[in-house]
Amino acid sequence: MKNNNQQTIPRRRFLGRMAAAAGLTGAGMATAGEEGEGGRRFLRLSLDLPPRVGEGGEDRVRFGVITDTHYGDRDDTPRPRYFRWSQPNVAEAVREFNEAELDFAIHLGDVIQETHNRNASLALLQAIDEEFRKFDGPIHYVPGNHDLADFSKEDFVANTSGAVAQTHYFFDQGGYRFILFDACYRADGVSYNTGNFAWTNCFIPPAQIDWASGVLDEAKSEGLRAMAFAHQNFDRFGTSFRIANADQVIDMLASKGNVDALFSGHQHGGNYEFIQGIHVITLVANVDGPDRSTSIVRVAADGALEVIGVGKRQTNWGPYPPSQVDPTP
């Protein structure tokens, strides 16, 4: 099976220091305050990422993740939602990702908040994509349910600049196969498209599960480990937000023996679980605060996984040993 993504960049050594929002776990030194919209002021911290390890002083792979930006021209709401802040927050995240010299960056969906006007919603999507394209390397997207309220999946991929113009695909990097699932379907197999989307009971169709099974078999034969991404949740914390057939998908993934982690957004508060030998990580939504909430994921040469939260709302996870070893303290 041919790799769908022909765009690659060499592994690079981390050079700089990352800026992270006040409140991030770990030692840091406050620098000058930063004036935000509405006169809010934020202190900033400087933080050294852990050194790369292994041959040449490098990790196997290091990548950036952002989710649930819900960008929109709307006033803040007490849920909370900070819709207008997402564009500058994505720009700041990309600057940090570039400083960290990551291998790739991925957006886990709900890029925008729907307007109920196709052209207006496409303009919002294009504005976020314009910022995300400033990342110095491949970028990837999975569609979220809010992304499909006002236009189709074809519109979504045509107006984002991901490495592959599809809603589900795979690519290889650093000894890993990364699989992107599209869970924006109903249980009867109907794809969510314009005006036909839901927050709950999203579903990964059997054909997509079979496709992923073959992709993982091929990866295993090539000695590759694997991780997977979707917008909706695999974890069991926010059950109403969970992919309706998540158990079936996890059973398949676990049976392969080479899947280390699953990443998603959708459930805005974030979560971590260890299910059938797989690290199942739900990342915090950006739109829930005026500050950005992103993550850098690093996989050390020995397979240890660490999620480094960037921003005061995103928890650090790990470092965890490879998935075959129960990470429970």
Backbone bond lengths (Angstrom), bond angles and torsions (degrees), N, CA, C in turn:
res aa  C-N    CA-C-N  psi(-1)  N-CA   C-N-CA  omega(-1)  CA-C   N-CA-C  phi
1 M - - - 1.465 - - 1.518 109.77 -
2 K 1.290 114.82 128.92 1.462 119.74 -175.14 1.514 111.54 -75.23
3 N 1.322 116.94 138.40 1.459 121.39 173.86 1.518 109.02 -63.29
4 N 1.343 117.07 126.89 1.464 120.77 -177.22 1.510 113.40 -72.28
5 N 1.306 117.22 -18.15 1.467 119.55 -174.48 1.518 110.19 -114.26
6 Q 1.309 116.25 113.46 1.461 120.75 -179.65 1.522 111.89 -95.22
7 Q 1.330 117.42 -1.46 1.461 120.56 -178.08 1.518 109.25 -91.03
8 T 1.317 117.79 116.50 1.455 121.68 179.92 1.511 109.63 -134.18
9 I 1.313 115.48 158.97 1.452 121.40 174.31 1.511 107.55 -134.16
10 P 1.325 119.18 151.98 1.446 120.76 -179.62 1.519 111.50 -67.66
11 R 1.336 115.63 151.51 1.452 119.25 172.06 1.518 109.48 -64.21
12 R 1.331 115.20 138.52 1.462 118.38 -174.95 1.512 110.56 -128.54
13 R 1.307 114.95 155.75 1.461 120.13 -179.35 1.518 110.46 -85.93
14 F 1.306 114.89 139.34 1.462 119.39 178.03 1.519 109.54 -68.13
15 L 1.331 116.81 129.47 1.458 121.35 -174.76 1.519 113.64 -111.22
16 G 1.299 116.36 -43.18 1.463 119.11 -168.03 1.502 114.18 -99.12
17 R 1.315 113.97 -165.52 1.444 122.40 174.19 1.514 107.58 -117.86
18 M 1.341 115.98 142.53 1.454 119.45 -177.91 1.510 110.42 -93.96
19 A 1.324 114.56 146.66 1.456 120.42 170.21 1.514 107.73 -90.23
20 A 1.339 116.70 137.07 1.463 120.57 178.94 1.509 109.44 -136.64
21 A 1.312 116.54 153.90 1.458 119.85 -174.46 1.512 111.65 -70.52
22 A 1.314 116.65 155.27 1.453 122.27 178.79 1.515 109.57 -57.43
23 G 1.346 115.82 140.52 1.439 121.15 179.56 1.507 113.05 98.56
24 L 1.319 119.47 -5.36 1.454 121.63 178.32 1.510 109.78 -65.94
25 T 1.336 115.64 134.96 1.449 120.42 178.49 1.517 109.97 -60.71
26 G 1.315 116.70 134.92 1.454 121.15 178.08 1.505 111.12 118.96
27 A 1.314 115.26 159.52 1.448 120.03 -178.46 1.509 110.54 -73.14
28 G 1.303 116.48 144.65 1.453 121.14 176.87 1.507 109.04 -165.26
29 M 1.307 116.29 170.49 1.454 120.03 -178.44 1.511 108.35 -122.53
30 A 1.325 116.84 125.90 1.457 120.72 -177.86 1.516 110.38 -65.54
31 T 1.332 115.26 139.83 1.454 121.31 176.05 1.523 107.96 -115.89
32 A 1.309 116.70 -165.76 1.459 119.98 -174.77 1.516 111.59 -59.98
33 G 1.344 116.16 144.65 1.452 120.86 177.00 1.512 110.40 -66.52
34 E 1.331 115.01 158.39 1.462 120.47 -177.17 1.518 108.18 -125.35
35 E 1.320 116.80 125.80 1.456 121.72 -177.67 1.514 109.63 -80.49
36 G 1.322 116.92 123.62 1.450 121.36 -179.78 1.506 111.44 -105.09
37 E 1.343 114.83 178.13 1.454 121.11 178.75 1.527 109.47 -59.94
38 G 1.322 116.27 139.93 1.450 120.33 179.24 1.511 113.23 76.87
39 G 1.336 117.43 13.45 1.450 120.85 176.87 1.508 114.79 81.08
40 R 1.354 117.80 3.65 1.459 119.02 178.24 1.522 109.64 -69.47
41 R 1.312 115.98 143.43 1.463 120.37 -179.02 1.529 109.16 -121.45
42 F 1.323 114.92 135.08 1.457 120.22 -179.28 1.523 109.80 -122.49
43 L 1.313 116.06 133.01 1.459 119.28 168.67 1.516 108.29 -77.47
44 R 1.308 116.06 155.35 1.446 120.74 177.79 1.516 109.77 -123.70
45 L 1.314 114.87 153.50 1.456 121.82 177.15 1.517 109.03 -117.96
46 S 1.307 116.89 150.58 1.455 120.07 169.05 1.522 107.17 -106.99
47 L 1.310 115.63 138.37 1.455 120.88 -172.99 1.518 109.83 -138.55
48 D 1.324 116.78 131.16 1.462 120.45 173.11 1.513 109.22 -83.15
49 L 1.325 117.68 127.41 1.449 120.27 170.11 1.522 109.19 -70.03
50 P 1.343 116.97 155.87 1.466 118.77 176.09 1.524 110.07 -57.82
51 P 1.322 118.05 144.88 1.469 120.00 179.65 1.517 111.08 -64.90
52 R 1.323 115.94 146.57 1.454 119.11 172.83 1.531 109.06 -65.85
53 V 1.331 114.70 149.16 1.460 119.31 -178.15 1.511 108.95 -127.90
54 G 1.338 114.91 166.59 1.453 119.41 178.77 1.520 111.15 96.96
55 E 1.336 115.65 -172.00 1.453 121.58 -176.63 1.521 110.59 -58.06
56 G 1.300 116.35 128.38 1.446 121.15 -179.36 1.513 113.64 74.66
57 G 1.348 116.26 9.67 1.450 119.59 179.77 1.518 113.78 70.82
58 E 1.344 119.27 27.99 1.450 122.04 -175.32 1.521 112.18 -120.70
59 D 1.339 115.51 149.75 1.451 120.89 167.11 1.519 109.23 -72.62
60 R 1.326 115.29 169.36 1.457 118.55 170.87 1.524 110.01 -63.59
61 V 1.336 115.22 -47.45 1.459 119.71 -177.56 1.522 108.31 -158.70
62 R 1.315 115.67 150.94 1.466 122.37 176.65 1.532 107.08 -143.05
63 F 1.350 116.38 128.44 1.465 118.56 -177.34 1.523 110.84 -143.57
64 G 1.340 114.80 160.57 1.451 121.63 -178.88 1.517 111.33 -107.13
65 V 1.346 115.70 144.58 1.461 121.68 -179.16 1.525 109.64 -130.84
66 I 1.322 115.75 137.68 1.453 122.59 174.86 1.526 107.04 -138.36
67 T 1.327 117.50 148.30 1.456 119.02 -178.06 1.521 111.61 -151.30
68 D 1.324 115.27 156.88 1.459 123.74 171.09 1.526 112.51 51.10
69 T 1.332 114.25 57.88 1.461 119.03 176.03 1.532 111.44 -78.34
70 H 1.325 118.44 -29.63 1.473 122.63 175.22 1.533 111.53 46.96
71 Y 1.308 116.20 44.80 1.465 119.26 -176.64 1.521 110.95 -63.33
72 G 1.331 116.21 133.99 1.456 120.51 178.59 1.509 111.04 -164.49
73 D 1.318 115.46 156.11 1.463 121.21 177.29 1.525 108.03 -88.56
74 R 1.330 115.09 70.84 1.456 122.30 -176.76 1.526 109.30 -135.28
75 D 1.318 114.93 153.98 1.455 119.93 175.80 1.529 109.83 -70.61
76 D 1.334 116.16 155.79 1.456 121.30 175.11 1.531 109.58 -59.83
77 T 1.314 115.99 148.41 1.459 120.77 176.69 1.522 108.93 -125.86
78 P 1.342 117.74 158.54 1.468 120.35 -175.85 1.514 114.85 -78.46
79 R 1.335 119.40 8.79 1.481 119.39 -178.04 1.520 114.39 -60.63
80 P 1.328 127.84 -39.76 1.469 126.03 6.72 1.529 111.33 -96.44
81 R 1.326 115.49 157.21 1.453 122.59 172.35 1.526 107.96 -141.59
82 Y 1.337 115.59 128.70 1.465 122.61 179.93 1.525 107.85 -120.41
83 F 1.322 115.52 75.35 1.461 121.58 -167.92 1.528 112.78 -64.07
84 R 1.320 117.93 -45.50 1.458 120.66 -173.74 1.529 112.32 -72.57
85 W 1.309 117.25 -19.35 1.471 120.65 -177.43 1.528 112.51 -73.76
86 S 1.325 117.32 -15.12 1.462 119.41 -170.93 1.515 113.47 -65.50
87 Q 1.334 117.72 -37.62 1.462 118.41 -178.91 1.529 111.80 -63.35
88 P 1.340 120.66 -51.15 1.466 118.43 176.33 1.521 113.07 -64.95
89 N 1.324 118.13 -29.89 1.460 119.84 178.08 1.528 111.56 -68.94
90 V 1.332 117.37 -38.34 1.468 119.72 175.25 1.522 109.98 -64.71
91 A 1.321 116.93 -41.54 1.461 120.08 178.69 1.525 110.79 -59.92
92 E 1.336 116.58 -42.34 1.466 120.14 179.10 1.523 111.17 -67.27
93 A 1.336 116.36 -40.54 1.465 119.76 178.17 1.522 111.20 -61.01
94 V 1.323 117.01 -42.46 1.464 120.34 179.72 1.524 110.56 -64.17
95 R 1.324 117.52 -39.84 1.469 118.89 176.68 1.529 110.79 -60.04
96 E 1.331 116.18 -41.17 1.467 119.85 178.97 1.525 111.23 -68.64
97 F 1.319 117.17 -41.03 1.462 120.09 177.62 1.525 110.79 -61.51
98 N 1.331 116.74 -40.58 1.464 119.53 178.97 1.520 111.27 -66.76
99 E 1.330 116.63 -39.72 1.459 119.39 178.97 1.515 111.33 -62.94
100 A 1.327 115.91 -34.74 1.460 120.82 178.96 1.521 113.14 -79.57
101 E 1.350 117.13 -7.14 1.467 122.86 178.88 1.535 111.51 51.50
102 L 1.312 115.15 60.69 1.455 121.55 -177.63 1.525 111.18 -81.12
103 D 1.330 114.90 162.40 1.465 120.45 -179.20 1.519 112.65 -77.30
104 F 1.325 117.28 -33.81 1.459 121.03 174.66 1.521 108.44 -163.12
105 A 1.336 116.12 171.12 1.462 121.96 176.51 1.515 108.12 -134.89
106 I 1.346 116.22 147.90 1.451 120.83 -177.23 1.522 110.21 -137.48
107 H 1.334 115.47 139.61 1.460 122.45 173.42 1.525 106.97 -106.43
108 L 1.351 116.56 126.77 1.451 121.24 -173.97 1.527 113.76 -93.12
109 G 1.324 117.64 20.10 1.453 119.85 167.94 1.511 115.86 99.48
110 D 1.329 115.11 175.66 1.457 123.89 -164.19 1.523 108.55 52.36
111 V 1.320 112.82 54.77 1.463 120.93 179.44 1.528 109.57 -64.04
112 I 1.342 116.99 -37.92 1.466 121.34 -174.68 1.523 110.79 -128.09
113 Q 1.317 114.16 165.53 1.463 122.51 168.10 1.528 107.46 -102.32
114 E 1.299 116.60 127.79 1.460 120.27 -173.97 1.527 111.83 -62.24
115 T 1.325 115.11 149.90 1.468 122.51 178.98 1.525 112.09 -110.84
116 H 1.356 116.54 -12.89 1.470 123.80 -172.35 1.532 111.38 68.71
117 N 1.327 114.38 23.46 1.460 121.87 173.21 1.522 106.70 -139.58
118 R 1.327 116.49 117.86 1.466 120.38 -172.66 1.523 112.37 -56.28
119 N 1.317 117.90 -50.76 1.459 120.14 -175.82 1.524 112.00 -65.48
120 A 1.323 117.03 -39.20 1.464 120.01 179.04 1.523 110.58 -65.50
121 S 1.338 116.95 -40.61 1.466 119.99 179.49 1.525 111.42 -68.76
122 L 1.325 117.54 -38.67 1.464 119.77 176.51 1.525 110.71 -63.25
123 A 1.323 117.72 -36.45 1.466 120.42 178.04 1.528 111.18 -63.65
124 L 1.326 117.28 -37.94 1.461 120.71 176.51 1.529 110.79 -64.39
125 L 1.332 115.86 -44.83 1.461 120.47 179.18 1.527 110.84 -60.83
126 Q 1.317 116.30 -43.72 1.464 120.45 -179.73 1.526 111.65 -65.02
127 A 1.328 117.15 -33.97 1.466 120.52 179.94 1.524 111.23 -66.81
128 I 1.332 117.06 -42.16 1.470 119.40 177.40 1.519 110.51 -69.22
129 D 1.324 116.48 -40.88 1.463 119.42 179.41 1.526 111.34 -62.28
130 E 1.319 116.81 -36.27 1.464 120.01 177.95 1.527 110.94 -59.03
131 E 1.336 116.56 -40.21 1.466 119.57 177.25 1.520 111.17 -71.49
132 F 1.332 116.76 -41.89 1.464 120.58 -175.53 1.521 111.19 -67.01
133 R 1.337 117.16 -31.86 1.462 120.94 179.42 1.519 112.73 -67.28
134 K 1.314 117.94 -11.48 1.461 120.56 177.91 1.521 111.92 -77.40
135 F 1.338 116.86 -5.68 1.459 119.71 172.96 1.521 109.56 -64.91
136 D 1.314 116.07 136.53 1.462 122.37 -175.72 1.526 110.30 -87.08
137 G 1.319 115.89 68.80 1.453 121.10 -179.19 1.517 109.66 162.81
138 P 1.341 118.45 -176.05 1.464 121.17 -179.91 1.526 111.27 -65.35
139 I 1.332 116.53 140.43 1.455 121.77 172.17 1.523 108.63 -118.78
140 H 1.334 115.06 153.37 1.462 121.08 -176.99 1.525 108.79 -138.47
141 Y 1.327 115.31 152.65 1.458 122.41 177.96 1.527 109.72 -133.67
142 V 1.336 116.86 145.47 1.457 121.57 158.77 1.521 106.77 -117.24
143 P 1.335 118.97 144.04 1.463 120.07 -178.08 1.519 111.76 -76.64
144 G 1.328 116.09 142.32 1.452 121.85 172.50 1.514 110.64 -104.63
145 N 1.315 116.53 167.86 1.462 119.91 -176.47 1.525 112.30 -63.55
146 H 1.339 118.63 -38.48 1.463 119.91 179.49 1.529 111.92 -68.92
147 D 1.317 116.94 -24.11 1.468 120.18 179.37 1.518 111.92 -67.61
148 L 1.320 117.81 -17.52 1.467 121.29 -171.97 1.524 112.46 -110.97
149 A 1.325 117.42 12.83 1.465 119.87 -178.24 1.521 112.39 -72.16
150 D 1.331 116.17 -34.22 1.473 119.89 -172.16 1.522 114.08 -117.35
151 F 1.330 117.14 -4.53 1.457 119.63 178.21 1.518 109.51 -155.92
152 S 1.315 116.49 171.79 1.463 122.42 -172.41 1.526 111.52 -86.57
153 K 1.321 114.86 171.29 1.463 120.21 174.11 1.524 110.80 -63.13
154 E 1.323 116.34 -34.34 1.469 119.35 176.81 1.528 110.23 -62.91
155 D 1.323 116.87 -40.21 1.463 120.31 175.10 1.523 111.05 -62.79
156 F 1.332 115.39 -40.42 1.465 119.88 -178.07 1.521 111.35 -60.00
157 V 1.328 116.68 -50.75 1.458 118.88 -177.05 1.526 111.80 -72.03
158 A 1.331 117.49 -26.99 1.468 120.26 179.16 1.518 112.39 -73.64
159 N 1.332 116.59 -20.76 1.461 120.23 -175.69 1.519 113.38 -114.12
160 T 1.308 116.45 13.29 1.460 121.88 169.15 1.523 107.50 -120.22
161 S 1.304 116.06 157.20 1.467 120.27 -174.13 1.523 111.17 -111.99
162 G 1.331 115.66 43.55 1.444 119.28 177.78 1.512 112.35 -67.08
163 A 1.323 115.39 167.83 1.456 120.42 -177.85 1.523 111.86 -65.03
164 V 1.336 117.14 -28.14 1.459 121.60 -179.69 1.523 107.84 -135.04
165 A 1.324 117.45 131.97 1.465 122.07 -177.09 1.525 110.08 -86.63
166 Q 1.316 116.77 63.81 1.454 123.53 176.69 1.519 107.88 -143.29
167 T 1.325 116.81 161.98 1.466 118.88 178.13 1.517 112.39 -93.68
168 H 1.323 118.72 -14.83 1.463 119.83 169.02 1.532 107.77 -142.57
169 Y 1.324 114.98 136.78 1.459 121.17 -176.52 1.522 107.93 -170.88
170 F 1.333 116.88 -178.20 1.462 120.60 176.16 1.514 109.35 -136.58
171 F 1.328 115.07 161.36 1.459 121.48 171.01 1.517 108.11 -150.50
172 D 1.325 116.78 161.19 1.459 123.27 -177.92 1.516 110.47 -113.39
173 Q 1.317 116.17 141.12 1.466 121.29 177.89 1.521 108.68 -161.18
174 G 1.339 116.68 129.61 1.457 121.48 171.39 1.516 114.78 60.42
175 G 1.325 118.42 35.79 1.464 120.85 179.86 1.513 113.74 81.60
176 Y 1.342 116.95 10.30 1.465 122.21 179.34 1.519 110.60 -122.56
177 R 1.319 114.94 148.96 1.456 122.08 167.26 1.526 107.62 -105.75
178 F 1.317 116.52 124.10 1.454 122.91 -178.83 1.530 108.53 -106.18
179 I 1.327 116.18 124.05 1.460 122.65 -176.01 1.525 108.95 -111.76
180 L 1.323 116.63 129.03 1.458 122.75 177.28 1.520 108.50 -106.05
181 F 1.338 115.98 117.59 1.462 121.86 176.92 1.525 110.46 -93.60
182 D 1.314 115.55 146.22 1.457 123.00 169.50 1.524 106.95 -108.69
183 A 1.341 116.34 106.48 1.462 121.45 -178.71 1.526 112.15 -99.36
184 C 1.298 118.21 13.72 1.474 121.77 -178.48 1.525 110.43 -86.54
185 Y 1.323 115.20 64.05 1.451 123.26 176.87 1.521 109.60 -136.17
186 R 1.326 116.00 157.83 1.456 122.00 169.52 1.524 108.81 -86.93
187 A 1.325 115.46 165.11 1.465 119.93 -179.44 1.520 112.36 -62.47
188 D 1.345 118.62 -24.55 1.462 120.96 177.73 1.516 112.94 -84.34
189 G 1.350 116.57 5.74 1.456 121.30 176.10 1.505 115.30 90.87
190 V 1.329 118.17 -2.12 1.460 121.08 178.62 1.523 109.44 -73.24
191 S 1.316 115.51 129.85 1.454 120.82 -178.64 1.511 110.58 -79.14
192 Y 1.334 116.34 136.29 1.463 119.86 173.70 1.519 109.03 -68.82
193 N 1.312 115.31 127.36 1.446 121.87 177.39 1.523 108.43 -140.93
194 T 1.292 117.01 -159.58 1.448 121.68 -172.73 1.528 112.12 -50.38
195 G 1.342 115.74 121.43 1.451 121.47 177.61 1.512 114.56 70.27
196 N 1.328 117.56 6.80 1.465 121.56 -175.65 1.521 108.02 -132.61
197 F 1.330 115.00 76.44 1.452 118.65 -178.71 1.521 108.75 -141.72
198 A 1.320 117.00 162.62 1.456 120.91 -178.16 1.515 109.92 -144.30
199 W 1.322 115.34 154.85 1.460 121.39 176.22 1.530 110.50 -83.94
200 T 1.329 116.76 -25.97 1.463 121.10 -172.46 1.521 110.19 -124.56
201 N 1.347 114.69 166.26 1.464 122.76 175.57 1.523 113.49 58.91
202 C 1.334 117.06 28.79 1.459 119.64 173.14 1.523 108.97 -67.77
203 F 1.328 116.57 159.84 1.458 121.23 -163.36 1.522 109.44 -147.42
204 I 1.332 116.65 140.13 1.464 121.48 171.90 1.525 107.98 -99.76
205 P 1.330 118.77 116.69 1.467 121.38 -173.33 1.528 112.28 -62.96
206 P 1.338 117.36 152.02 1.471 121.18 179.24 1.519 113.00 -54.66
207 A 1.331 118.12 -38.37 1.464 119.80 -179.07 1.520 111.09 -62.94
208 Q 1.324 116.69 -35.40 1.468 120.06 179.08 1.522 110.98 -72.48
209 I 1.333 117.10 -35.82 1.470 120.61 176.03 1.524 110.10 -64.98
210 D 1.328 116.97 -43.07 1.468 120.50 177.79 1.525 110.58 -63.05
211 W 1.323 116.64 -41.35 1.469 120.79 177.03 1.528 110.42 -59.02
212 A 1.338 116.74 -47.31 1.465 120.31 -179.20 1.524 111.09 -64.08
213 S 1.320 116.95 -36.31 1.461 120.48 178.20 1.523 110.78 -60.26
214 G 1.334 116.38 -45.10 1.462 119.62 178.05 1.513 112.64 -65.82
215 V 1.339 116.55 -39.53 1.466 121.38 178.14 1.530 110.39 -61.30
216 L 1.334 116.66 -39.87 1.468 120.58 -179.81 1.526 111.54 -72.60
217 D 1.334 117.38 -37.29 1.468 119.67 176.15 1.526 110.47 -60.56
218 E 1.317 115.58 -44.40 1.459 119.63 178.29 1.528 110.72 -62.93
219 A 1.329 116.70 -42.86 1.468 120.43 179.01 1.525 110.62 -60.16
220 K 1.323 116.10 -42.84 1.468 120.10 -179.63 1.525 110.97 -62.57
221 S 1.330 116.45 -40.19 1.456 119.94 179.47 1.524 111.91 -65.87
222 E 1.344 116.09 -23.51 1.463 121.34 179.36 1.529 112.56 -96.51
223 G 1.336 116.74 4.53 1.448 120.72 178.56 1.509 114.46 76.08
224 L 1.338 117.15 23.49 1.459 121.34 -178.87 1.523 111.00 -97.11
225 R 1.328 117.48 138.02 1.455 122.63 166.34 1.531 107.98 -78.71
226 A 1.328 117.35 176.67 1.464 119.33 -177.09 1.515 111.86 -147.59
227 M 1.326 115.30 153.80 1.455 124.75 169.13 1.526 107.00 -138.03
228 A 1.339 115.95 160.69 1.458 119.68 -179.29 1.522 110.36 -137.95
229 F 1.344 114.62 156.11 1.455 122.35 -178.57 1.530 109.26 -131.96
230 A 1.321 115.95 147.73 1.462 122.51 168.93 1.514 106.87 -153.83
231 H 1.322 116.62 162.35 1.461 117.94 174.86 1.524 110.47 -74.07
232 Q 1.345 116.79 -51.19 1.449 120.45 -176.34 1.523 111.08 -78.40
233 N 1.328 115.25 167.52 1.465 120.96 -165.52 1.527 114.37 -86.29
234 F 1.326 113.96 142.66 1.461 122.44 167.37 1.531 111.16 -96.72
235 D 1.337 117.45 -23.67 1.466 119.88 -175.53 1.522 110.86 -73.82
236 R 1.344 116.22 167.25 1.462 121.58 -173.79 1.522 112.41 -102.19
237 F 1.333 117.29 10.78 1.459 120.95 -176.29 1.528 111.22 -75.57
238 G 1.314 117.32 -57.54 1.456 121.07 178.51 1.510 109.68 -97.16
239 T 1.328 117.42 80.64 1.462 120.73 -168.62 1.532 112.72 -61.56
240 S 1.333 118.03 -31.88 1.458 118.94 -179.72 1.526 112.31 -71.74
241 F 1.336 117.05 -17.29 1.460 121.72 179.00 1.526 112.13 -97.50
242 R 1.317 116.87 -5.18 1.456 121.63 -172.48 1.525 111.50 -73.72
243 I 1.317 115.91 146.82 1.459 121.01 172.06 1.529 108.09 -57.77
244 A 1.328 117.05 129.95 1.461 120.81 -171.24 1.526 112.42 -58.93
245 N 1.310 117.65 -36.03 1.472 121.09 179.31 1.531 111.15 -109.44
246 A 1.331 116.31 34.64 1.470 120.35 -179.27 1.524 112.16 -58.53
247 D 1.334 117.80 -38.51 1.466 119.70 -179.07 1.517 111.13 -61.71
248 Q 1.327 116.71 -41.48 1.462 120.49 178.39 1.524 110.72 -63.15
249 V 1.323 116.44 -42.29 1.463 120.05 -179.89 1.523 110.34 -65.43
250 I 1.327 117.29 -44.82 1.467 120.33 -179.20 1.529 110.60 -65.55
251 D 1.322 117.57 -39.05 1.471 119.71 176.50 1.527 110.29 -56.50
252 M 1.327 116.51 -45.01 1.465 119.85 179.54 1.511 110.73 -64.42
253 L 1.329 117.53 -47.31 1.455 120.72 -178.10 1.521 111.17 -61.79
254 A 1.326 116.88 -44.31 1.468 120.46 -178.51 1.523 111.80 -65.69
255 S 1.331 116.59 -32.09 1.469 119.80 -178.75 1.519 112.37 -65.43
256 K 1.337 117.11 -21.39 1.460 120.40 -177.49 1.523 112.33 -78.02
257 G 1.323 116.96 -27.77 1.461 120.73 176.41 1.507 115.52 77.86
258 N 1.328 117.99 5.16 1.470 118.97 -179.24 1.523 112.90 -127.33
259 V 1.341 117.51 15.00 1.463 121.26 179.62 1.522 109.14 -100.05
260 D 1.313 115.68 121.40 1.463 120.84 -176.24 1.519 113.86 -94.58
261 A 1.332 118.35 -35.91 1.463 119.26 -171.38 1.511 112.02 -154.05
262 L 1.333 115.05 151.82 1.461 123.94 171.71 1.521 107.74 -124.19
263 F 1.336 116.58 135.88 1.459 121.92 -179.88 1.523 109.52 -123.54
264 S 1.340 115.78 140.50 1.456 120.27 175.88 1.521 109.66 -151.93
265 G 1.334 115.20 174.15 1.458 122.51 173.61 1.513 108.31 -122.26
266 H 1.354 117.99 -123.46 1.463 125.36 169.07 1.530 113.19 72.79
267 Q 1.319 118.39 -59.59 1.466 121.93 176.00 1.523 106.48 -84.28
268 H 1.323 117.92 105.62 1.456 122.23 -159.81 1.524 114.94 -65.49
269 G 1.319 118.17 -22.16 1.463 119.74 -175.07 1.511 115.23 -79.93
270 G 1.343 118.11 -15.72 1.462 121.28 -179.75 1.522 112.02 81.45
271 N 1.327 116.04 161.35 1.467 120.79 -178.21 1.524 109.40 -172.93
272 Y 1.343 115.06 160.91 1.467 121.31 172.34 1.523 108.67 -135.93
273 E 1.328 116.09 135.80 1.463 121.87 171.49 1.522 108.93 -142.00
274 F 1.319 114.88 158.54 1.475 121.55 174.89 1.517 106.00 -117.77
275 I 1.335 116.93 107.31 1.457 122.31 -172.07 1.526 109.25 -122.04
276 Q 1.322 116.10 118.83 1.467 122.26 177.25 1.527 112.01 50.50
277 G 1.332 116.14 41.39 1.453 119.80 176.40 1.511 114.77 81.93
278 I 1.322 117.65 10.96 1.465 121.42 -177.81 1.528 109.31 -120.52
279 H 1.327 117.06 132.90 1.456 122.05 173.76 1.529 108.40 -75.10
280 V 1.325 117.60 117.13 1.465 123.03 -176.63 1.528 107.20 -111.16
281 I 1.324 115.89 110.29 1.463 121.94 -168.28 1.521 110.11 -122.00
282 T 1.329 116.07 122.21 1.459 122.56 174.71 1.522 108.29 -107.50
283 L 1.309 116.85 124.90 1.461 121.86 -173.51 1.517 111.59 -95.76
284 V 1.323 115.04 151.81 1.461 122.52 -175.19 1.526 110.65 -71.55
285 A 1.344 115.71 142.37 1.460 121.42 179.85 1.517 111.48 -71.72
286 N 1.332 115.89 139.82 1.462 120.53 176.12 1.519 111.92 -69.32
287 V 1.323 117.65 -36.97 1.457 121.04 -171.13 1.527 113.16 -68.68
288 D 1.326 118.00 -12.61 1.461 120.70 -176.18 1.521 114.06 -78.88
289 G 1.309 118.08 1.20 1.461 121.15 177.12 1.511 110.39 -154.44
290 P 1.325 117.60 161.04 1.465 120.18 178.03 1.521 112.41 -74.04
291 D 1.327 116.88 -19.01 1.464 122.16 177.20 1.521 108.73 -91.19
292 R 1.335 116.88 153.31 1.455 119.20 179.41 1.528 109.78 -73.41
293 S 1.307 115.29 155.44 1.458 122.13 175.88 1.522 106.79 -136.68
294 T 1.307 115.74 103.39 1.460 121.02 -177.27 1.524 108.81 -132.89
295 S 1.319 115.59 177.39 1.461 120.53 -179.16 1.513 110.29 -141.10
296 I 1.318 114.71 148.15 1.459 121.53 166.90 1.525 107.04 -114.96
297 V 1.319 115.09 126.38 1.459 121.72 -179.62 1.514 108.30 -105.27
298 R 1.324 115.81 128.77 1.464 119.77 177.50 1.520 109.16 -124.67
299 V 1.321 115.48 139.28 1.456 122.13 175.45 1.520 107.07 -117.95
300 A 1.312 115.76 113.51 1.464 121.11 -177.82 1.521 111.11 -70.55
301 A 1.322 115.36 169.00 1.463 120.58 -177.89 1.520 112.25 -59.59
302 D 1.345 117.46 -28.46 1.464 120.53 179.57 1.525 112.59 -88.58
303 G 1.335 117.18 4.40 1.457 121.24 178.37 1.507 114.79 92.23
304 A 1.331 118.51 -1.12 1.458 120.53 178.32 1.522 110.15 -65.32
305 L 1.329 115.46 137.94 1.459 122.58 -175.41 1.522 109.78 -109.28
306 E 1.343 115.96 133.87 1.456 120.62 176.95 1.524 109.23 -137.53
307 V 1.336 115.61 133.32 1.455 122.35 174.41 1.518 107.56 -109.37
308 I 1.323 116.36 115.89 1.454 122.21 -176.59 1.518 108.06 -100.80
309 G 1.325 116.84 110.75 1.443 121.09 -179.10 1.511 111.66 -73.19
310 V 1.305 116.67 130.04 1.458 122.78 177.52 1.524 106.73 -110.66
311 G 1.310 117.18 108.60 1.449 122.02 -173.88 1.507 109.96 116.60
312 K 1.313 115.68 151.98 1.460 120.10 -171.79 1.524 113.40 -71.96
313 R 1.351 118.18 -12.87 1.461 119.71 -177.72 1.518 113.71 -96.39
314 Q 1.335 118.59 -19.43 1.459 121.22 -176.55 1.524 110.49 -92.24
315 T 1.316 116.19 121.39 1.464 122.58 -179.78 1.522 110.84 -71.46
316 N 1.334 115.37 146.77 1.458 120.57 168.67 1.528 108.72 -80.87
317 W 1.321 117.19 136.47 1.460 121.70 175.84 1.526 108.34 -121.22
318 G 1.319 115.77 133.53 1.462 120.49 177.06 1.512 112.89 91.20
319 P 1.345 118.60 -164.29 1.478 122.85 5.10 1.525 112.39 -71.21
320 Y 1.318 114.91 137.79 1.448 122.33 178.28 1.523 109.53 -105.94
321 P 1.332 116.68 146.90 1.469 119.09 175.09 1.515 110.06 -69.20
322 P 1.340 116.72 171.09 1.463 118.84 177.41 1.519 111.77 -51.43
323 S 1.315 117.45 157.82 1.458 121.95 -167.26 1.518 114.71 -64.32
324 Q 1.310 117.90 -19.97 1.473 118.62 -179.94 1.526 111.42 -71.16
325 V 1.318 117.05 -15.21 1.464 120.30 -177.19 1.526 108.64 -106.32
326 D 1.328 117.41 126.59 1.460 122.12 -178.94 1.532 108.48 -63.96
327 P 1.354 118.91 121.65 1.449 120.98 -176.09 1.514 114.27 -85.34
328 T 1.342 117.26 2.02 1.464 119.76 -177.09 1.530 109.97 -59.78
329 P 1.348 118.34 127.56 1.476 120.56 -178.62 1.533 111.23 -59.92
